[in-house]
Amino acid sequence: MPRETQASATRRDELLAIAARLFAEKGFKNTTVRDIADAAGILSGSLYHHFDSKESMVDEILQTFQAELFASYDEVLASADDPRTKIERAVRLSFAAIDQHRHEVAIFQNDADHLGSFPRFAYLAERNAQSRNVWMTLLTEGVESGALRQDLDVTLTYRFIRDTVWVAVRWYRPGGGLSHEAIADQYLTILLDGIADA
């Protein structure tokens, strides 16, 4: 890659990282192009050399993150691991995503409903459906194999997992008292072994 093109790509990545942080902290609707430009130390007009709108920025942020995340889920589904191990791997990679892509996860959690009302972001509903399919498949395999209880309500369990894992982005901070690996360990203990000392 020519040096000038490489520098442009690097600057573009820097601008996306700044935008992601602002969208996560302030919300997509409340973040202006000027906010992003100010944080980057450039004029608003200069931002348009790289992106035609803030919608294009959040689109690229979400598309890139979700492509990576679902490629990882697909690897888990396609693996020869036993059903319990697959569930453990999926939980761990979800917490790792919160650790490594905190801003992207926060944007999705906070703004997916708003963004999804625009045709450009119709893929967000498709990703939701894909996520549901991942977890329903893992849980159904777990029940059918005997790794999970036979009386498990798979749909309800999926909803519990979805709503308890991803909401962690609101309180988890990278470099804090607990690593994402330690949180995943504790979460899996609660999920798979319970909290009662039976």
NUSE-164139 format. One line per field, with one value per atom (N, C-alpha, C): atom name; x negated, y negated, z negated. Coordinates in Angstrom, 1 decimal. Example, Ala and Ser with C-alpha at 12.3 -4.5 7.8 and 13.67 -1.06 7.14 Angstrom:
BEGIN
a (N,CA,C,N,CA,C) .
c1 (-13.2,-12.3,-13.2,-12.8,-13.7,-12.9) .
c2 (5.7,4.5,3.3,2.2,1.1,0.0) .
c3 (-7.8,-7.8,-7.8,-7.1,-7.1,-7.9) .
% end
This chain:
BEGIN
a (N,CA,C,N,CA,C,N,CA,C,N,CA,C,N,CA,C,N,CA,C,N,CA,C,N,CA,C,N,CA,C,N,CA,C,N,CA,C,N,CA,C,N,CA,C,N,CA,C,N,CA,C,N,CA,C,N,CA,C,N,CA,C,N,CA,C,N,CA,C,N,CA,C,N,CA,C,N,CA,C,N,CA,C,N,CA,C,N,CA,C,N,CA,C,N,CA,C,N,CA,C,N,CA,C,N,CA,C,N,CA,C,N,CA,C,N,CA,C,N,CA,C,N,CA,C,N,CA,C,N,CA,C,N,CA,C,N,CA,C,N,CA,C,N,CA,C,N,CA,C,N,CA,C,N,CA,C,N,CA,C,N,CA,C,N,CA,C,N,CA,C,N,CA,C,N,CA,C,N,CA,C,N,CA,C,N,CA,C,N,CA,C,N,CA,C,N,CA,C,N,CA,C,N,CA,C,N,CA,C,N,CA,C,N,CA,C,N,CA,C,N,CA,C,N,CA,C,N,CA,C,N,CA,C,N,CA,C,N,CA,C,N,CA,C,N,CA,C,N,CA,C,N,CA,C,N,CA,C,N,CA,C,N,CA,C,N,CA,C,N,CA,C,N,CA,C,N,CA,C,N,CA,C,N,CA,C,N,CA,C,N,CA,C,N,CA,C,N,CA,C,N,CA,C,N,CA,C,N,CA,C,N,CA,C,N,CA,C,N,CA,C,N,CA,C,N,CA,C,N,CA,C,N,CA,C,N,CA,C,N,CA,C,N,CA,C,N,CA,C,N,CA,C,N,CA,C,N,CA,C,N,CA,C,N,CA,C,N,CA,C,N,CA,C,N,CA,C,N,CA,C,N,CA,C,N,CA,C,N,CA,C,N,CA,C,N,CA,C,N,CA,C,N,CA,C,N,CA,C,N,CA,C,N,CA,C,N,CA,C,N,CA,C,N,CA,C,N,CA,C,N,CA,C,N,CA,C,N,CA,C,N,CA,C,N,CA,C,N,CA,C,N,CA,C,N,CA,C,N,CA,C,N,CA,C,N,CA,C,N,CA,C,N,CA,C,N,CA,C,N,CA,C,N,CA,C,N,CA,C,N,CA,C,N,CA,C,N,CA,C,N,CA,C,N,CA,C,N,CA,C,N,CA,C,N,CA,C,N,CA,C,N,CA,C,N,CA,C,N,CA,C,N,CA,C,N,CA,C,N,CA,C,N,CA,C,N,CA,C,N,CA,C,N,CA,C,N,CA,C,N,CA,C,N,CA,C,N,CA,C,N,CA,C,N,CA,C,N,CA,C,N,CA,C,N,CA,C,N,CA,C,N,CA,C,N,CA,C,N,CA,C,N,CA,C,N,CA,C,N,CA,C,N,CA,C,N,CA,C,N,CA,C,N,CA,C,N,CA,C,N,CA,C,N,CA,C,N,CA,C,N,CA,C,N,CA,C,N,CA,C,N,CA,C,N,CA,C,N,CA,C,N,CA,C,N,CA,C,N,CA,C,N,CA,C,N,CA,C,N,CA,C,N,CA,C,N,CA,C,N,CA,C) .
c1 (-0.9,0.0,-0.9,-0.7,-1.5,-1.4,-2.5,-2.5,-1.4,-1.0,0.1,1.4,1.6,2.9,2.9,1.8,1.7,2.0,1.4,1.7,3.1,3.7,5.2,6.0,5.7,6.4,6.3,5.1,4.8,5.6,5.6,6.4,7.9,8.3,9.7,10.1,9.2,9.4,9.5,8.6,8.6,9.9,10.4,11.7,12.8,12.8,13.8,13.8,12.6,12.4,13.0,12.7,13.2,14.7,15.2,16.7,17.3,16.7,17.3,17.4,16.3,16.3,17.4,17.6,18.6,20.0,20.2,21.5,21.9,20.9,21.1,21.4,20.7,20.8,22.1,22.3,23.3,24.6,24.5,25.6,25.4,25.9,25.7,26.5,27.7,28.5,28.0,27.3,26.8,25.4,24.8,23.4,23.5,22.8,22.8,21.5,21.5,20.3,19.3,19.7,18.8,18.2,19.0,18.4,17.2,17.5,16.4,15.2,15.4,14.3,13.5,14.3,13.6,12.7,13.3,12.5,11.3,11.4,10.3,9.3,9.7,8.8,8.8,9.9,10.0,11.2,11.3,12.6,13.6,14.9,16.0,15.9,15.5,15.5,14.4,13.4,12.3,12.8,13.8,14.3,14.9,15.5,16.2,15.2,13.9,13.0,12.9,13.3,13.3,14.6,15.7,17.0,18.0,19.1,20.1,21.2,21.2,22.1,21.7,22.4,22.1,22.8,23.9,24.6,23.6,22.8,21.8,20.8,20.4,19.5,20.0,21.2,21.8,22.1,22.4,22.7,21.4,20.3,19.0,18.6,18.8,18.4,19.2,20.5,21.3,21.1,21.0,20.8,19.5,18.4,17.1,17.1,17.7,17.7,18.6,19.8,20.7,20.2,19.5,18.9,17.9,17.1,16.1,16.7,17.7,18.4,19.1,19.8,20.6,19.7,18.6,17.6,17.1,16.9,16.5,17.6,18.8,19.9,20.0,19.9,20.0,18.9,17.7,16.6,17.0,17.7,18.1,19.2,20.2,21.2,20.7,19.7,19.1,18.1,17.7,16.7,17.2,16.2,16.6,16.7,16.7,16.8,18.1,18.1,19.4,20.3,21.6,22.5,22.2,21.8,21.5,20.3,19.3,18.1,18.5,19.3,19.7,20.4,21.3,22.0,20.9,20.0,18.9,18.1,17.8,17.0,17.8,19.1,19.9,20.0,20.2,20.2,18.9,17.8,16.5,16.2,16.5,16.3,17.2,18.4,19.3,18.7,18.2,17.5,16.2,15.5,14.3,14.7,15.8,16.3,16.6,17.2,17.5,16.2,15.2,13.9,13.2,13.1,12.3,13.1,14.4,15.2,16.3,15.9,16.9,17.8,17.2,17.9,18.9,18.5,19.4,20.6,20.3,21.4,22.4,21.8,22.7,23.5,23.0,23.8,24.9,24.6,25.7,26.8,26.3,27.3,28.2,27.6,28.3,29.0,28.5,29.1,29.6,29.6,30.0,31.5,32.3,33.8,34.0,33.3,33.4,32.8,31.6,31.0,31.8,32.3,33.1,34.3,34.7,35.9,35.6,34.3,33.9,33.5,34.0,33.7,32.2,31.3,29.9,29.4,30.1,29.7,30.6,31.3,32.2,31.4,30.1,29.3,29.2,29.5,29.4,30.5,31.7,32.7,32.3,31.6,31.1,30.0,29.2,28.2,28.8,29.9,30.6,31.2,31.7,32.3,31.2,30.0,28.9,28.4,28.3,27.9,28.9,30.1,31.1,30.9,30.7,30.5,29.2,28.2,26.9,27.2,27.9,28.1,29.2,30.2,31.2,30.6,29.7,29.1,28.2,27.4,26.5,27.3,28.4,29.2,29.9,30.5,31.2,30.3,29.1,28.1,27.8,27.7,27.4,28.5,29.7,30.8,30.9,30.7,30.8,29.7,28.5,27.4,27.4,28.3,28.3,27.4,26.6,25.7,26.5,27.7,28.6,29.9,30.6,31.8,32.9,33.6,34.6,35.8,36.0,37.2,36.9,35.7,35.3,36.2,36.6,37.3,36.3,36.0,34.9,35.0,36.3,36.5,36.3,36.8,36.6,35.2,34.5,33.1,32.3,32.6,31.9,32.1,33.3,33.6,32.8,32.7,31.9,30.5,29.9,28.5,28.3,29.1,29.0,29.0,30.0,30.2,29.2,28.6,27.6,26.2,25.9,24.5,24.3,25.0,24.7,24.9,25.8,26.0,24.8,23.8,22.6,21.8,22.0,21.3,21.6,22.7,23.0,22.2,21.6,20.8,19.4,19.2,17.8,16.9,15.7,14.6,13.3,12.8,11.5,10.5,9.7,8.6,9.1,10.4,11.0,10.6,11.4,11.1,11.2,12.0,12.2,11.9,11.2,11.0,12.2,12.3,13.5,13.5,12.3,12.2,12.8,12.5,13.0,14.5,15.0,16.4,17.1,16.5,17.1,17.1,16.0,16.0,17.1,17.3,18.4,19.7,19.9,21.2,21.5,20.5,20.7,21.0,20.4,20.7,22.2,22.6,24.0,25.0,24.6,25.5,25.6,24.5,24.5,24.5,24.1,24.0,25.0,25.5,26.4,25.7,26.5,25.9,26.2,27.1,27.4,26.4,26.1,25.1,25.9,26.3,27.1,26.3) .
c2 (1.2,0.0,-1.2,-2.2,-3.4,-4.1,-4.8,-5.5,-6.5,-7.3,-8.2,-7.6,-6.5,-5.7,-5.1,-4.6,-3.9,-5.0,-6.2,-7.2,-7.6,-7.7,-8.0,-7.0,-5.7,-4.6,-4.7,-5.0,-5.1,-6.2,-7.4,-8.5,-8.2,-7.5,-7.1,-6.2,-5.2,-4.4,-5.2,-6.2,-7.0,-7.8,-8.3,-9.0,-8.1,-6.9,-6.0,-5.6,-5.5,-5.2,-6.4,-7.6,-8.8,-8.8,-8.6,-8.6,-7.5,-6.3,-5.2,-5.6,-6.2,-6.6,-7.7,-8.6,-9.7,-9.1,-8.3,-7.7,-6.8,-6.1,-5.3,-6.2,-7.3,-8.1,-9.0,-9.6,-10.6,-10.1,-9.0,-8.5,-9.0,-8.2,-8.6,-9.9,-10.0,-11.2,-12.4,-12.3,-13.5,-13.9,-13.1,-13.4,-14.0,-15.2,-15.9,-15.6,-15.9,-15.9,-16.8,-17.9,-18.9,-18.4,-17.6,-17.0,-16.1,-15.3,-14.3,-15.1,-16.1,-16.9,-17.6,-18.2,-18.9,-17.9,-16.7,-15.7,-15.2,-15.3,-14.9,-16.0,-17.2,-18.4,-18.8,-18.6,-19.1,-19.9,-20.5,-21.3,-20.3,-20.6,-19.7,-19.3,-20.3,-20.0,-19.0,-18.9,-18.0,-16.5,-16.4,-15.0,-14.5,-15.3,-14.9,-14.4,-14.6,-14.0,-12.5,-12.0,-10.6,-9.9,-10.7,-10.1,-11.1,-10.6,-11.6,-12.0,-11.2,-11.5,-10.8,-11.1,-10.4,-9.0,-8.9,-7.6,-6.6,-7.1,-6.3,-5.8,-6.7,-6.3,-5.2,-5.4,-4.4,-3.1,-3.2,-2.0,-1.2,-1.8,-1.1,-0.5,-1.3,-0.8,0.5,0.5,1.6,2.8,2.5,3.6,4.4,3.6,4.3,5.1,4.5,5.2,6.5,6.4,7.5,8.6,8.2,9.3,10.1,9.5,10.2,11.0,10.5,11.2,12.5,12.3,13.5,14.5,14.1,15.0,15.9,15.3,16.1,17.1,16.6,17.5,18.6,18.3,19.4,20.5,20.0,21.0,21.9,21.3,22.1,23.2,22.7,23.6,24.7,24.4,25.4,26.4,26.1,26.8,28.2,29.1,30.5,30.5,29.4,29.4,29.9,30.5,30.9,29.7,29.9,28.8,27.8,28.4,27.5,26.6,27.2,26.4,25.3,25.6,24.6,23.4,23.7,22.6,21.8,22.5,21.8,20.9,21.4,20.6,19.4,19.6,18.5,17.4,17.8,16.8,16.1,16.8,16.2,15.2,15.6,14.6,13.4,13.6,12.4,11.4,11.9,11.0,10.4,11.2,10.7,9.5,9.7,8.6,7.3,7.5,6.3,5.6,6.5,5.9,5.2,5.9,5.4,4.4,4.4,3.5,2.8,2.3,1.7,0.7,-0.2,-1.3,-0.7,0.2,0.8,1.5,2.2,2.9,1.9,0.8,-0.2,-0.9,-1.2,-1.8,-0.9,0.4,1.3,1.4,1.5,1.6,0.3,-0.8,-2.1,-2.6,-2.3,-3.0,-2.0,-0.7,0.2,0.0,-0.3,-0.5,-1.8,-2.8,-4.1,-3.9,-3.3,-3.1,-2.2,-1.2,-0.1,-0.7,-1.9,-2.5,-3.0,-3.0,-3.5,-2.3,-2.4,-1.2,-0.9,-1.8,-1.6,-0.6,-0.6,0.2,1.5,1.9,3.1,4.3,4.3,5.5,5.7,4.7,4.8,5.8,5.8,6.8,8.2,8.2,9.5,10.1,9.2,9.6,10.1,9.4,9.9,11.3,11.5,12.8,13.9,13.5,14.4,14.7,13.7,13.9,14.9,14.7,15.6,17.0,17.2,18.5,19.2,18.4,18.9,19.6,18.8,19.2,20.3,20.2,21.3,22.6,22.5,23.7,24.3,23.5,24.0,24.6,23.9,24.4,25.7,25.7,26.9,28.1,27.9,29.0,29.5,28.5,28.9,29.7,29.4,30.2,31.6,31.6,32.9,33.8,33.3,34.1,34.6,34.0,34.3,33.4,32.5,31.6,30.6,30.2,29.3,30.0,29.5,30.1,30.3,31.4,31.7,30.8,30.2,29.3,27.9,27.6,26.2,25.5,24.3,23.5,22.8,23.3,22.8,21.3,20.9,19.6,18.6,18.9,18.1,18.0,19.1,19.1,18.3,18.4,17.5,16.0,15.6,14.2,13.8,14.7,14.4,14.2,15.1,14.9,13.6,13.4,12.2,10.9,10.9,9.6,9.5,10.6,10.5,10.3,10.9,10.8,9.4,8.9,7.7,6.4,6.5,5.3,5.1,6.0,5.8,4.7,4.3,3.1,1.9,1.8,0.6,0.5,1.6,1.5,2.0,2.9,3.4,2.4,2.3,1.4,2.1,2.2,2.8,2.3,3.2,2.8,2.6,2.9,2.7,3.9,4.0,5.0,6.5,6.7,8.1,8.1,9.1,9.2,9.8,9.6,10.2,11.7,12.3,13.8,14.2,13.4,13.7,13.6,12.5,12.3,13.4,13.9,15.0,16.3,16.5,17.7,17.7,16.5,16.4,16.5,15.9,16.0,17.5,18.2,19.6,20.5,20.2,20.9,20.7,19.5,19.2,19.8,19.7,20.2,21.7,22.3,23.8,24.6,24.0,24.7,24.2,23.0,22.4,21.7,21.0,20.3,20.9,21.9,22.6,23.6,23.7,24.7,26.0,26.7,27.8,29.1) .
c3 (0.0,0.0,0.0,0.9,0.9,-0.4,-0.7,-2.0,-2.2,-1.2,-1.3,-1.6,-0.8,-1.0,-2.4,-2.9,-4.2,-5.3,-5.1,-6.1,-6.1,-4.9,-4.8,-5.5,-5.3,-5.9,-7.5,-7.9,-9.3,-9.9,-9.3,-9.8,-9.8,-8.8,-8.7,-9.9,-10.2,-11.4,-12.7,-12.8,-14.0,-14.1,-13.0,-13.0,-13.4,-12.9,-13.3,-14.8,-15.3,-16.8,-17.6,-17.2,-17.9,-17.8,-16.6,-16.4,-17.3,-17.3,-18.1,-19.6,-20.1,-21.5,-21.8,-20.9,-21.1,-21.0,-20.0,-19.8,-21.1,-21.6,-22.8,-24.0,-24.2,-25.4,-25.3,-24.1,-24.0,-23.3,-22.7,-21.8,-20.4,-19.5,-18.1,-17.7,-18.2,-17.9,-18.4,-19.6,-20.2,-19.8,-19.0,-18.5,-17.1,-17.0,-15.7,-15.0,-13.7,-12.9,-13.5,-13.9,-14.5,-15.8,-16.6,-17.8,-17.5,-16.4,-16.0,-15.5,-14.7,-14.1,-15.2,-16.2,-17.3,-18.1,-18.4,-19.1,-18.4,-17.0,-16.2,-15.9,-16.3,-16.1,-14.6,-13.9,-12.5,-12.3,-11.2,-10.8,-10.4,-10.6,-10.2,-8.7,-7.9,-6.5,-6.1,-6.9,-6.7,-6.9,-7.7,-8.0,-6.7,-5.9,-4.7,-3.6,-3.8,-2.9,-3.1,-4.3,-4.6,-4.6,-5.1,-5.2,-4.8,-4.2,-3.7,-4.7,-5.9,-6.9,-8.2,-9.3,-10.5,-10.4,-9.6,-9.4,-8.7,-7.8,-7.1,-8.2,-9.1,-10.1,-11.0,-11.6,-12.5,-11.7,-10.5,-9.6,-9.5,-9.2,-9.1,-10.4,-11.5,-12.8,-13.2,-13.0,-13.3,-12.4,-11.1,-10.1,-10.4,-10.6,-10.9,-12.1,-13.2,-14.5,-14.4,-13.8,-13.8,-12.8,-11.8,-10.9,-11.6,-12.4,-13.2,-14.3,-15.0,-16.1,-15.5,-14.4,-14.0,-13.2,-12.7,-12.2,-13.3,-14.5,-15.7,-16.2,-16.2,-16.5,-15.6,-14.3,-13.3,-13.5,-13.9,-14.2,-15.4,-16.4,-17.5,-17.0,-16.3,-15.8,-15.0,-14.1,-13.2,-13.9,-15.1,-15.7,-16.1,-16.4,-16.9,-18.4,-19.1,-20.5,-21.0,-22.2,-22.8,-23.1,-23.2,-23.4,-24.5,-25.7,-26.8,-26.5,-25.9,-25.6,-24.6,-23.6,-22.7,-23.4,-24.3,-25.1,-25.8,-26.5,-27.2,-26.3,-25.1,-24.2,-23.7,-23.4,-23.0,-24.0,-25.3,-26.4,-26.5,-26.4,-26.6,-25.5,-24.3,-23.2,-23.2,-23.8,-24.0,-25.0,-26.1,-27.1,-26.6,-25.7,-25.1,-24.2,-23.5,-22.6,-23.3,-24.5,-25.3,-25.8,-26.1,-26.5,-25.4,-24.2,-23.1,-22.2,-22.2,-21.4,-22.2,-23.3,-24.3,-23.6,-22.8,-22.2,-21.2,-20.4,-19.4,-20.0,-21.1,-21.8,-22.4,-23.0,-23.6,-22.5,-21.4,-20.3,-19.9,-19.7,-19.4,-20.4,-21.7,-22.8,-22.9,-22.7,-22.9,-21.7,-20.5,-19.3,-18.2,-18.4,-17.4,-17.0,-18.0,-17.7,-16.8,-17.2,-16.4,-15.0,-14.9,-13.6,-12.8,-13.4,-12.6,-12.0,-12.3,-11.7,-10.3,-9.9,-8.6,-7.7,-6.4,-5.5,-5.5,-5.6,-5.5,-6.6,-7.7,-8.8,-9.0,-8.0,-8.1,-8.5,-8.2,-8.6,-10.1,-10.9,-12.3,-12.8,-12.2,-12.6,-12.1,-11.0,-10.5,-11.5,-12.0,-12.9,-14.3,-14.7,-15.9,-15.7,-14.5,-14.2,-14.2,-13.6,-13.5,-14.9,-15.8,-17.2,-17.9,-17.7,-18.3,-17.8,-16.5,-16.0,-16.6,-16.7,-17.3,-18.7,-19.6,-20.9,-21.0,-20.2,-20.2,-19.7,-18.7,-18.3,-19.4,-20.0,-21.1,-22.2,-22.6,-23.8,-23.4,-22.2,-21.7,-21.7,-21.1,-21.1,-22.5,-23.4,-24.8,-25.4,-25.2,-25.7,-25.1,-23.8,-23.0,-23.4,-23.7,-24.1,-25.5,-26.3,-27.8,-28.6,-27.9,-28.7,-29.5,-29.0,-29.7,-30.1,-31.1,-31.6,-30.5,-30.6,-29.6,-29.7,-30.9,-31.0,-30.8,-30.2,-30.0,-29.0,-29.3,-28.3,-27.5,-26.3,-25.5,-25.1,-24.8,-24.4,-25.5,-26.7,-27.9,-28.3,-28.2,-28.6,-27.6,-26.3,-25.3,-25.7,-26.1,-26.4,-27.7,-28.7,-29.9,-29.5,-28.7,-28.3,-27.5,-26.5,-25.7,-26.6,-27.5,-28.3,-29.5,-29.9,-31.0,-30.5,-29.4,-28.9,-28.4,-27.4,-26.7,-27.6,-28.6,-29.4,-30.3,-30.3,-31.1,-30.5,-29.3,-28.7,-29.5,-30.2,-31.0,-32.3,-32.8,-34.0,-33.9,-33.0,-32.8,-32.3,-32.9,-32.3,-32.2,-30.9,-30.7,-31.7,-32.3,-33.2,-34.6,-34.8,-36.2,-37.1,-38.2,-39.2,-38.7,-37.7,-37.2,-35.7,-35.2,-33.8,-33.1,-31.8,-31.2,-31.3,-31.4,-31.6,-32.9,-34.0,-35.3,-35.4,-34.7,-34.7,-33.9,-32.8,-32.1,-32.9,-33.6,-34.5,-35.5,-36.2,-37.2,-36.6,-35.4,-34.7,-34.3,-33.8,-33.5,-34.7,-35.8,-37.0,-37.4,-37.3,-37.7,-36.7,-35.4,-34.3,-34.3,-34.4,-34.2,-35.5,-36.6,-37.9,-39.0,-38.7,-39.7,-40.8,-41.7,-42.9,-44.2,-44.2,-45.5,-45.8,-47.1,-47.6,-48.0,-46.9,-47.1,-47.6) .
% end
